[in-house]
Amino acid sequence: MLKILIFISSISLFMMGMWVFSSKRKHLLGMLLSLEFIMLVIYLMMLLYLVQGGLDLYFLMMFLVMMVCEGALGLSVLVSMIRTHGNDYFQSFNILQC
């Protein structure tokens, strides 16, 4: 019963993260925060699955490294976008601009 409750709560957290990601399309910072929340929920689900199965947790360390790299890359894109355009609105961002 507890496993089913944890599974349902993790799926609902994932769906809430996806909803926030799709509703905060205007600001890049809001999208990056929701992506990090989604990645944390995926990490939690993988942790629960690997611990329950008694498997090796080495993959979780690699996943955490990828999460940190993704966060650093997102922040660098955010900083460069704010430096060039002055804000993080997607409406003011033009791909064809140099």
Secondary structure as GFF3:
##gff-version 3
##sequence-region A 1 98
A	DSSP	alpha_helix	2	23	.	.	.	ID=ss1
A	DSSP	alpha_helix	28	53	.	.	.	ID=ss2
A	DSSP	alpha_helix	58	85	.	.	.	ID=ss3
###
